[in-house]
């Protein structure tokens, strides 16, 4: 039934051997429910520490105490309670730009040292500290670089900077002799692929706005009986709702004819005879032959192959071996469209999902992962974080959210460990990135039941029991912390053990039979003719699940009245409809605190997902809420709805939200915006993810580690249950349609919902009704893709009437929506209404009001910018004013004329009060061993010193004097506008490479300019790193700093000797 709302405010084909671990339930986590992390800790990949207890020990060259005055650098700001919009606002008012989040309750900000004291004084701030260079290096990166490269070698690195901090960050990267290859920009990320001398790694980490550094990785490629076991064969000919013709001009409802997939892989052998019904297109330069591999042909065949060559092959439904029917080896949705991108395209993650979005892709299927040196990357990293944003918005150059439903293989790092009973694996935390991303749907693989007797060998153990996870399938959790908890992955599992599908590209059956390994048939085997081959791994299970996701998407759009199903809804429905696997040798559970996660939330099931338990196309026992702007939650808010269920059938509720990306250097928990699920009813109160085995128990604590929360009540007492979603902490805005900082979500619930009898016309949308009268179940013209109008329910309560919905059109002469005017239609606007005394306004071409023809207008236009003629008195909304504080301890300035010294204000005034008298000093004391403000002892560590009295200053923007808190950013009328490229002046930070219009054209060569630390010819390398300077006397033999040039450590110098005081070292 519809709820009754309560208004509340790599080739991932498996291979290999490894260490064996038994995956029986871990006694350590006998409490079964989530274990709460220590809220006082800051959790990074490189260190977990409570800053008020002890800071981590940091290596030489990778720690700093403070940035130089005026330098914008990165800081961590930890709060003592869940972060709110008010906290963010206070930070911004203090001059700190919020850039991201790390656990626990800590924001990443960029600011100058002068803002640090102000931020520390914000109510609720627990600690403020510099992001240390050591925190920015991927664990083991220095060792890997040292083992694989000499100091002069160029290393390809993936360097993350803070969004919006392109400059001077990128210029500083170039200044290290780096060549920038690619730059990817998103709302939450700024990632540059660079080539940089290996010896400059620490210097790269010391750049103030560099966020994280990793190697550049390479993509690594990581199906007949699956349709039977996951239920697709059973629904193949279903008519999902009454009145819809299943033929649909030759297209049945389960064929995916309204779905378009994105497919990234090795290539596709487009000449395969099974690719006759799907609409397959190729990215320019993509491989349409796949002759040297076959992986992409296999995975695309699982998605859209029509199985036309399999009609005569006697393989089918177990246990008899009789054929299921014609085309039994077809893919999941053979009438869908598919756009293929090859590894040959050499795309970054952002380029992949942005191109898919531009091609109209709805579902992205990926059977690959990132690798380095042939080994998969097995944690949440920069690549995973980018895909987390791609799910939410795959193309931020286009207005609105371009969401993408993304499936990834979990990987095949489980190991082939016998006995092959589904209970033995390589242990936890071996899922491959980007399958480690929170918002993607990560798919493991369980076996099929092919058994023994094939010419390709004996499948017993690896492909003989659907109830067992394949030995090779990667296990979770992702990035477990000291409690053993991490991100609960994989999300679901599907058949991937010796699945037989399209693979003609590898040659004939005689070449591939008997598991012969050859250049033409490296890992595949076929005993069923030249068109098919067996393979094993999560590469097989991911496209099968993505293909079923396409069926779910099509059903929601065609039959359930959802114009734009969000990725979180697809994920919630797949999880809610999955079932537990039951191997005989051990028990898989849904306990999120278990040491090894095998099946995730279970084996996907078509009928359960589409119809619910015991449901049919006409009477469904599964309902849902798509993401709704009105329901989005801020910190401390909650939203509830009521559902009535009958006893006798389990009641299952699934909550999923598309979370903000975690920082690439974050440790666990990886959740940024944390929501909680609570179910209360006749059986008590249940919290999300508190399980004993596979069923929910009352009590326990909230889950802080996952963006999926479930409550599964095994034997519900018939009655009404309240489903409540709570916003524990929402620190980053994920719902742009609602003011504030909010997180939206989707829900799915299933059970025996037949206790409700639908009555179309009673004004209540229930029991599967899409709407009823004025009850539109939260939908509107806007949610159906229109700009305005009045949505109505049709007469049968199974669909909407959109005839009164419409879209705004600027230029049609009619003022609509947010338009201020349109042509001659000024909406009644007059010059007098704008506060002017005469004239007639007109309309601009973009439908905004033009009052330039009005006369006698007021000086203040309330546009947020203080302009000539405005000041803080006549235009307070545009022009700031106030009074600066006088002497202030904590502002990093030792104000000696006002009585500050190292005793009265140690935070500002340096001093040492022990040891021999000659070693004692105290900035500002003026006593027996005075130290003047001009000495190095007082002007270090980020502090400065002044002998001038500090007095409070009143300021008023618009009075022609730049004073107090005024700056070019907030009072350009007094302080001058911020410099910009094109203002006629080559400003600081601008170069001939990025602003030739002001700084002049680049030089044709670096020759003769080899010691000025500039990239004069704009080809990337600087000074001696540029081949133009190979013969220059200053560069012969070494491309590092020469004698007398500044340095930070020995690795900076050709002489390998960097000496001097901190901040003033030179090469010796």
MIPALO-137815 format. One record per residue (C-alpha): residue in three letters; x negated, y negated, z. Coordinates in steps of 0.25 Angstrom, whole numbers, plus 5000, padded with zeros to 4 digits. Layout:
<nodes>
ALAXYZ
...
</nodes>
This chain:
<nodes>
UNK500050005000
UNK499649864999
UNK499249805012
UNK500149705020
UNK499249585023
UNK499049535037
UNK498849385036
UNK497549355043
UNK496749235042
UNK484050234946
UNK484350324935
UNK485050364947
UNK484950514943
UNK484550594955
UNK483250664957
UNK482150674967
UNK481850744981
UNK481750674995
UNK481850685010
UNK483050755015
UNK483950705026
UNK485250765031
UNK486450675030
UNK487250725041
UNK487950615050
UNK486850545058
UNK487050555074
UNK486450415075
UNK487750365069
UNK488750445077
UNK489450325080
UNK489950325065
UNK490250185064
UNK489450065060
UNK488250025069
UNK488249875071
UNK486849805067
UNK486249715077
UNK486749575073
UNK485549505078
UNK484649565068
UNK484149515055
UNK484049635045
UNK483149625033
UNK482549735025
UNK481149705030
UNK481549675045
UNK482749685055
UNK482549595067
UNK483249505077
UNK482549375075
UNK482849335090
UNK482149465095
UNK480949475086
UNK480549445071
UNK479949545062
UNK478449555061
UNK478049495047
UNK476849525038
UNK475849415036
UNK476149325024
UNK477649365025
UNK478149275036
UNK478349125038
UNK478849035050
UNK479548935042
UNK479548865028
UNK478948735025
UNK479748605028
UNK480748585017
UNK480648725010
UNK481848795008
UNK481648935013
UNK482449065018
UNK482949085032
UNK483749185039
UNK484849125048
UNK485449225058
UNK486849205065
UNK487349265078
UNK488749295073
UNK489349335059
UNK489049225049
UNK490149125045
UNK490449025035
UNK490148915046
UNK488748975048
UNK488448965033
UNK489048815033
UNK488148785045
UNK486948835038
UNK487248755025
UNK487448635033
UNK486048655039
UNK485348665026
UNK485348815025
UNK485748885012
UNK486349015015
UNK485849125005
UNK486149265010
UNK486349355022
UNK485549455029
UNK486049545041
UNK486349515052
UNK487149385052
UNK485949315045
UNK486049215033
UNK484849195023
UNK484749035021
UNK483848945014
UNK483448815020
UNK482248725024
UNK481548735038
UNK482248605042
UNK483648675041
UNK483148795050
UNK483348715063
UNK484748675059
UNK485148815055
UNK484548865068
UNK485548775076
UNK486848825069
UNK487748885078
UNK487649035077
UNK486249045071
UNK485449155078
UNK484149135071
UNK483449065059
UNK482249115052
UNK481449115039
UNK481549225030
UNK480149285031
UNK479449325018
UNK479349465023
UNK480849475023
UNK480849455008
UNK480049575004
UNK480749705000
UNK480249805010
UNK478949875005
UNK478849774994
UNK477449724997
UNK476949864998
UNK477549904985
UNK476949784978
UNK475649814984
UNK475649964980
UNK476149934966
UNK475449804962
UNK474149734963
UNK474149594968
UNK474049534954
UNK475149624948
UNK476449554945
UNK477649624953
UNK479049614948
UNK479849564960
UNK481349534963
UNK481349404971
UNK482649364978
UNK482749214981
UNK483849144988
UNK485049104979
UNK484948964975
UNK483448954979
UNK482948964965
UNK481948854967
UNK480948834972
UNK481048994974
UNK480849034960
UNK479748924958
UNK479048974970
UNK479049124965
UNK478549074951
UNK477449004959
UNK476849134964
UNK476549174950
UNK477849254948
UNK478549264935
UNK480149264936
UNK480749364927
UNK482249354931
UNK483149274941
UNK484449324945
UNK485449234952
UNK486649264960
UNK487549204971
UNK486749284981
UNK485449314974
UNK484249244967
UNK483349354962
UNK482049334953
UNK481249454947
UNK479849404946
UNK478449454943
UNK477449404954
UNK476049444958
UNK476049554968
UNK475149464977
UNK476249364978
UNK477349444985
UNK477149384999
UNK477149244993
UNK478449274986
UNK479049314999
UNK478649185005
UNK479449094995
UNK480449035004
UNK481749064995
UNK481249204991
UNK482249304997
UNK481849444994
UNK480749514985
UNK480849654979
UNK480249724967
UNK481049724954
UNK481649854952
UNK481949944940
UNK483350004937
UNK483350154939
UNK484550244934
UNK484950314945
UNK489550634930
UNK491250774922
UNK491650814936
UNK491550684943
UNK492850634937
UNK493550764943
UNK492950744957
UNK493150594959
UNK494550604954
UNK494450524941
UNK494950654933
UNK496150654941
UNK496550504938
UNK496050504924
UNK497550504918
UNK498250434930
UNK499150314927
UNK498750234939
UNK500050164940
UNK501450174934
UNK501750104921
UNK500250104915
UNK500050194903
UNK498850284905
UNK498550284891
UNK498350134890
UNK498050134875
UNK497150264877
UNK496550214890
UNK496950294903
UNK496850214916
UNK495650294921
UNK494850264909
UNK494250124913
UNK494750054901
UNK494849924908
UNK493449934915
UNK492049884911
UNK490849944917
UNK489349894918
UNK488350004916
UNK486849984919
UNK486050104915
UNK484950164906
UNK485850154893
UNK487050224887
UNK487050324875
UNK488150244869
UNK488250354858
UNK488750464868
UNK490050514863
UNK490750494876
UNK490650344875
UNK491750324865
UNK492850264874
UNK492150164883
UNK491750024879
UNK490250024881
UNK489349894878
UNK487949874880
UNK487149754886
UNK486149704875
UNK484949784876
UNK485549904884
UNK485250044880
UNK486350114872
UNK485650244869
UNK485150294883
UNK484250394876
UNK483150404886
UNK483950414898
UNK485450444898
UNK485750384912
UNK486650274907
UNK487350364897
UNK487750454909
UNK488150344918
UNK488950274907
UNK489650404903
UNK490050424918
UNK490750284917
UNK491350284903
UNK491050414895
UNK492350474889
UNK491850624891
UNK492250654876
UNK491150754874
UNK491550834887
UNK492850894883
UNK492351024879
UNK491351044891
UNK491951144901
UNK491551064914
UNK492651004923
UNK493351014936
UNK492851104946
UNK492851214950
UNK493351284938
UNK492451214928
UNK493651184919
UNK493651054911
UNK494450934917
UNK494850894904
UNK494450824891
UNK493250724893
UNK492950774907
UNK491550714907
UNK492050574904
UNK491650454912
UNK492550384922
UNK493150274913
UNK492850304898
UNK493650194893
UNK492950084901
UNK491949984895
UNK490549984899
UNK489349884898
UNK487949944898
UNK486649874903
UNK485349954902
UNK484149964911
UNK483449904898
UNK484149774900
UNK483249754912
UNK484349674920
UNK484349634934
UNK485449664943
UNK486149534941
UNK485949534926
UNK486649674926
UNK487949634934
UNK488049504928
UNK487949554914
UNK489049664918
UNK489949554923
UNK489749474910
UNK490149594902
UNK491449614910
UNK491049734918
UNK491849764930
UNK491049894935
UNK489549904935
UNK489050054936
UNK487650074939
UNK486850204940
UNK485450144943
UNK484650074954
UNK483449994956
UNK482150064958
UNK480650034960
UNK479550124956
UNK480550234953
UNK481250224966
UNK482550174969
UNK482750044977
UNK483550094989
UNK484049974997
UNK484849844996
UNK484049744988
UNK484149624979
UNK484649714968
UNK485749764977
UNK486149624982
UNK486249574968
UNK487249684965
UNK488049644977
UNK488249514971
UNK488549574958
UNK489749644963
UNK490249514969
UNK489949424957
UNK489149484945
UNK489049354938
UNK488949224946
UNK488849144933
UNK490349164931
UNK491449094940
UNK492149194949
UNK491649324954
UNK491249424944
UNK491349544952
UNK490749684948
UNK491049824953
UNK489749894954
UNK489350034955
UNK487950084958
UNK487350224960
UNK486850254974
UNK485550314968
UNK484950454969
UNK484050444980
UNK484650554989
UNK483650654984
UNK483850804979
UNK483850864993
UNK484351004995
UNK485251064999
UNK486150984990
UNK487250974999
UNK487550824999
UNK486950805013
UNK485450795011
UNK484850665005
UNK483650575006
UNK484350505017
UNK484950365017
UNK484650225011
UNK484250274997
UNK485350214988
UNK484750134977
UNK484949984974
UNK485849924969
UNK486750034974
UNK486349974988
UNK487149854985
UNK488349834995
UNK489449794984
UNK489149894973
UNK489850034974
UNK488650134976
UNK488950274972
UNK488250404977
UNK488450534970
UNK489050664975
UNK488950804968
UNK489850864958
UNK490251014958
UNK489551054945
UNK488851164953
UNK488051274946
UNK488051334932
UNK487651224923
UNK486551234913
UNK485951114919
UNK485651184932
UNK486351214945
UNK487051094951
UNK487251164964
UNK486951064975
UNK486850944967
UNK488150954959
UNK488951054966
UNK489850984977
UNK490650864975
UNK490650844990
UNK489150824991
UNK488350704989
UNK487250724978
UNK485950744984
UNK485350634976
UNK486350524979
UNK485750414987
UNK486250395001
UNK486550275010
UNK486650185018
UNK485850075011
UNK484850005020
UNK485150065033
UNK484649985045
UNK484150035059
UNK485550085062
UNK485550175050
UNK486650095044
UNK486650025030
UNK487550005018
UNK488450125017
UNK488150175003
UNK488450234993
UNK489850184993
UNK490450304986
UNK490050434979
UNK490450504966
UNK490050624958
UNK488650614953
UNK488050754954
UNK487850814940
UNK488950734933
UNK489050764918
UNK489250644908
UNK488850584895
UNK487450594892
UNK487150624877
UNK485950534876
UNK485050634883
UNK485150734871
UNK485750874869
UNK486150974879
UNK484951064876
UNK484050954880
UNK484750924893
UNK485251054897
UNK484551134909
UNK484151004916
UNK482950994906
UNK482250864908
UNK481750794896
UNK481550654890
UNK482950664884
UNK483550724896
UNK482850684909
UNK483850714920
UNK485150764913
UNK485650894910
UNK486850944901
UNK487451074899
UNK488751014892
UNK488250964879
UNK487450844874
UNK488450744879
UNK488350764894
UNK487350784905
UNK487350804920
UNK486650704929
UNK486650684944
UNK486550554953
UNK487250434957
UNK487050384943
UNK488250474940
UNK489150444951
UNK489050284950
UNK489650274936
UNK490750374940
UNK491150294952
UNK491050164943
UNK491950224933
UNK492950264943
UNK492850114949
UNK493250074935
UNK494550154936
UNK494850094949
UNK494549954944
UNK495549984932
UNK496650034941
UNK496549914950
UNK496649814938
UNK497749894930
UNK498549954941
UNK498349884954
UNK498349734950
UNK496949694954
UNK496449604944
UNK494949604949
UNK494649724958
UNK493449684966
UNK492249774968
UNK492549784982
UNK493949844979
UNK493349944969
UNK492349984980
UNK493449994991
UNK494350084983
UNK493250174978
UNK492750194993
UNK494150204998
UNK494550314988
UNK493250394990
UNK493250524998
UNK492250595007
UNK491350705002
UNK491250825010
UNK489950905009
UNK489851035016
UNK488451015022
UNK488750875029
UNK489750765031
UNK489750635024
UNK490350525032
UNK490750375030
UNK490050335043
UNK489250215039
UNK488250235050
UNK487750365044
UNK486250385041
UNK486550435027
UNK487750395018
UNK488050495007
UNK489350475001
UNK489650335005
UNK491150315006
UNK491350444998
UNK491750504984
UNK492550414975
UNK493950474972
UNK494750414961
UNK496150454966
UNK495950404980
UNK495350274975
UNK496450244965
UNK497650304972
UNK497250324987
UNK497450464994
UNK498650534989
UNK498950414980
UNK499450414965
UNK499350314954
UNK500750264958
UNK500650274973
UNK499250224978
UNK498750254992
UNK497550154991
UNK497650004991
UNK496749894992
UNK496449744992
UNK495549684982
UNK494649564986
UNK495549444990
UNK495049304992
UNK496049285002
UNK495549405011
UNK494049365010
UNK493549355025
UNK492549255032
UNK491849295044
UNK492749325055
UNK494049335046
UNK494849455044
UNK496049505035
UNK497049615038
UNK498049695030
UNK499049815034
UNK499149945028
UNK500150055031
UNK499750195029
UNK500350335032
UNK499650445040
UNK499050575034
UNK498050505024
UNK496750435028
UNK496850285027
UNK495650225021
UNK495250075020
UNK494050025013
UNK493449875014
UNK492449835004
UNK491849695001
UNK490849634991
UNK489749585000
UNK488749474998
UNK487449524994
UNK486449555006
UNK485049495005
UNK484149584998
UNK483249585010
UNK484349615020
UNK484349735029
UNK485649805033
UNK486749775035
UNK486849725021
UNK488249675023
UNK488349515022
UNK489849495023
UNK490349595033
UNK491849635034
UNK492449735043
UNK493649825041
UNK494649855052
UNK495849955051
UNK496849955062
UNK498150035064
UNK498750145071
UNK497450225072
UNK496650115078
UNK495650015072
UNK494550065063
UNK493349985058
UNK492749995045
UNK491650105043
UNK491850165057
UNK491950315053
UNK491750455059
UNK491450535048
UNK492350495037
UNK493550435045
UNK493650295052
UNK493650295067
UNK494050185076
UNK493050095084
UNK491650075080
UNK491049945074
UNK491049865062
UNK490149895050
UNK489149795047
UNK488449865035
UNK489449895024
UNK490349815014
UNK491249935014
UNK492149975026
UNK493050085027
UNK494150135037
UNK494650285034
UNK495650325044
UNK495850475042
UNK497150495049
UNK497950365049
UNK499150355057
UNK500250305048
UNK500450155050
UNK499950015047
UNK498449985047
UNK497849845047
UNK496649835038
UNK495749715042
UNK494449655036
UNK493649565045
UNK492549475041
UNK491449495051
UNK490349415044
UNK490449345030
UNK489249265027
UNK489249255012
UNK490449215004
UNK491049324995
UNK492349254991
UNK492249124984
UNK493749114982
UNK493849084997
UNK493248965005
UNK492249005015
UNK491349125016
UNK492149255014
UNK492049395010
UNK493149465002
UNK493449615002
UNK494249734996
UNK495049845004
UNK495549975000
UNK496450065008
UNK497050205006
UNK497950305013
UNK499350355013
UNK500050215009
UNK501350285005
UNK502050245018
UNK502350115010
UNK503450115000
UNK503250004990
UNK504449914987
UNK504249824975
UNK504949694978
UNK504749694993
UNK503649584992
UNK502649674998
UNK501549734990
UNK501349874996
UNK501150024993
UNK500349994980
UNK501149874975
UNK500249774968
UNK501149664973
UNK502649644977
UNK503349514975
UNK502549404981
UNK501549494988
UNK500449494978
UNK499449574987
UNK498449454988
UNK498349444972
UNK498549314965
UNK498449254951
UNK496949224954
UNK496649364958
UNK497249414945
UNK496349324938
UNK497149204936
UNK496849054940
UNK498249024945
UNK499749064945
UNK500649144953
UNK500449294953
UNK501749384954
UNK502049524956
UNK502749604945
UNK504049674947
UNK503449804950
UNK502449764961
UNK501349834953
UNK500749714946
UNK500649564946
UNK501349464937
UNK500249364932
UNK501149284923
UNK501149164932
UNK499549174933
UNK498749084924
UNK497349024923
UNK496848884923
UNK496348824910
UNK495648694911
UNK495948614899
UNK497448654897
UNK497948514902
UNK498548574915
UNK497848554928
UNK497748694935
UNK497148754947
UNK495848684952
UNK495848594940
UNK495848444943
UNK496448414930
UNK496648464916
UNK496748374904
UNK497748264906
UNK498348344918
UNK497648274930
UNK498548334940
UNK498948204945
UNK497548154948
UNK497348004947
UNK496247904950
UNK496947854962
UNK497047994967
UNK495548004967
UNK495447874975
UNK495147784963
UNK495847654960
UNK496047664945
UNK495947744932
UNK496447874927
UNK495648014929
UNK495448114918
UNK495148264917
UNK493748324915
UNK493648434905
UNK493448534917
UNK494748494923
UNK494148404934
UNK494648264936
UNK493848144931
UNK493948014939
UNK492847944932
UNK493947854925
UNK494447814939
UNK494047684945
UNK493947634959
UNK493547774964
UNK493047794978
UNK491547814980
UNK491747944987
UNK492148064978
UNK492048174989
UNK491248264979
UNK490248314990
UNK489048224984
UNK488648094990
UNK488547994978
UNK488147844976
UNK489247764983
UNK489547874993
UNK489047875007
UNK489347945020
UNK490347835024
UNK491147825011
UNK491047975007
UNK490748065019
UNK491148185011
UNK490048175001
UNK488948105009
UNK488348165022
UNK488048085034
UNK487548115048
UNK486348105058
UNK485148185058
UNK484648235072
UNK483448175079
UNK482348255085
UNK482748395084
UNK482048525089
UNK482148635079
UNK482048545066
UNK480548595063
UNK480048455066
UNK479148425078
UNK479748285082
UNK478648245091
UNK479048095092
UNK480348145098
UNK479648235109
UNK479648365102
UNK478348455104
UNK478048605104
UNK478648615118
UNK479948545117
UNK480248595102
UNK479448715099
UNK480248735087
UNK479748615080
UNK478448585086
UNK477248685085
UNK476448715097
UNK475548815104
UNK475448795120
UNK474448915123
UNK473048945122
UNK471848855123
UNK472048705124
UNK471448685110
UNK472448775104
UNK473648715111
UNK474548615103
UNK475948565104
UNK476548485093
UNK477148355098
UNK476648365112
UNK475648245111
UNK474948295124
UNK473548345127
UNK473448435114
UNK474348355104
UNK474648405090
UNK475048295080
UNK476148315070
UNK475148315058
UNK474448435063
UNK474648575056
UNK475048635070
UNK476348555070
UNK476648555055
UNK476748715054
UNK477748825055
UNK478848735048
UNK478748625058
UNK478448485056
UNK478048375065
UNK478348225066
UNK477948105075
UNK479048015071
UNK480348005080
UNK481548085075
UNK482848005075
UNK484248035071
UNK484547985057
UNK485947955052
UNK486147975037
UNK487247945027
UNK487247995013
UNK487447885003
UNK486747775011
UNK485547785001
UNK484547835012
UNK484147975012
UNK484048015027
UNK484448115038
UNK485048245032
UNK485248185018
UNK484548255007
UNK484648264991
UNK485548384993
UNK486548315002
UNK486348164999
UNK485748144985
UNK486247994985
UNK485347964996
UNK484148064994
UNK484148084979
UNK484648204972
UNK484048334973
UNK483048354961
UNK483548444950
UNK482948494937
UNK483348384926
UNK483148264936
UNK481948214928
UNK480948244939
UNK480148374941
UNK480548404955
UNK479948494966
UNK480248634962
UNK480548604947
UNK479448654937
UNK479248644922
UNK479848794922
UNK481148764928
UNK481348614925
UNK480648574913
UNK481548454911
UNK480948384923
UNK479548454924
UNK479148454910
UNK478948574900
UNK478148694905
UNK476748704901
UNK476348804889
UNK475348874897
UNK474848884912
UNK473448874907
UNK472748754914
UNK473848744924
UNK473448874932
UNK473348814946
UNK474548724948
UNK475448834954
UNK476548804943
UNK477048894931
UNK476748784921
UNK477148874909
UNK478448934916
UNK478049074912
UNK478149124927
UNK476649144931
UNK475949034938
UNK474548984937
UNK473549104937
UNK474749204936
UNK474949144922
UNK474249214911
UNK473949074905
UNK472949054916
UNK472149184915
UNK470949104910
UNK471048994920
UNK469948984930
UNK470848974942
UNK471549104938
UNK470449194934
UNK470449324942
UNK471649284951
UNK473049234950
UNK473249204965
UNK472949074972
UNK471449024971
UNK470548974981
UNK471048844988
UNK472548874983
UNK473648884994
UNK474049024998
UNK474849095009
UNK474049225010
UNK472849305004
UNK473749364993
UNK473949224987
UNK472449204984
UNK471449254974
UNK470449254985
UNK471349334994
UNK471049235005
UNK472149135010
UNK471649055021
UNK472148935029
UNK473248885038
UNK474648935036
UNK475248845025
UNK473948795020
UNK473148915016
UNK472248925004
UNK471549024996
UNK470049045000
</nodes>
